[in-house]
Amino acid sequence: MTAALALPNRLDLPAARPLADALRANSGEDMQVDASTVAHIGGLCLQLLLSAAASARAAGHQFIIAPRSKAFDDAVALFGVSAETFESEGNP
């Protein structure tokens, strides 16, 4: 079973705890994250997504962020993260 999670428009500090809770609630299964409406992402929320992706893949689960808005891709690129990080499936 694949869990689905739609991200809010702003992934800033106030969004960090709800994001962490949602990611934790769906840990242990494949995850499809929709970032199509994201207009802003801060460093803490990006760290949460990267950590969740690494944990899921280490456990043999898929963690894919798609679709992604251009703003999402541009913002993560500013942090030095490749968009391909969120496209791979299974173990890295």
LINWO-V497990 format. One record per residue. SS is DSSP state (H for helix, E for strand, L for the rest). Layout:
# LINWO-V497990
ss=SS
ss=SS
This chain:
# LINWO-V497990
ss=L
ss=E
ss=E
ss=E
ss=E
ss=E
ss=L
ss=L
ss=L
ss=E
ss=E
ss=L
ss=H
ss=H
ss=H
ss=H
ss=H
ss=H
ss=H
ss=H
ss=H
ss=H
ss=H
ss=H
ss=H
ss=L
ss=L
ss=L
ss=L
ss=E
ss=E
ss=E
ss=E
ss=E
ss=E
ss=L
ss=L
ss=L
ss=L
ss=E
ss=E
ss=L
ss=H
ss=H
ss=H
ss=H
ss=H
ss=H
ss=H
ss=H
ss=H
ss=H
ss=H
ss=H
ss=H
ss=H
ss=H
ss=H
ss=L
ss=L
ss=L
ss=L
ss=E
ss=E
ss=E
ss=E
ss=E
ss=E
ss=L
ss=H
ss=H
ss=H
ss=H
ss=H
ss=H
ss=H
ss=H
ss=H
ss=L
ss=L
ss=L
ss=L
ss=H
ss=H
ss=H
ss=H
ss=L
ss=L
ss=L
ss=L
ss=L
ss=L
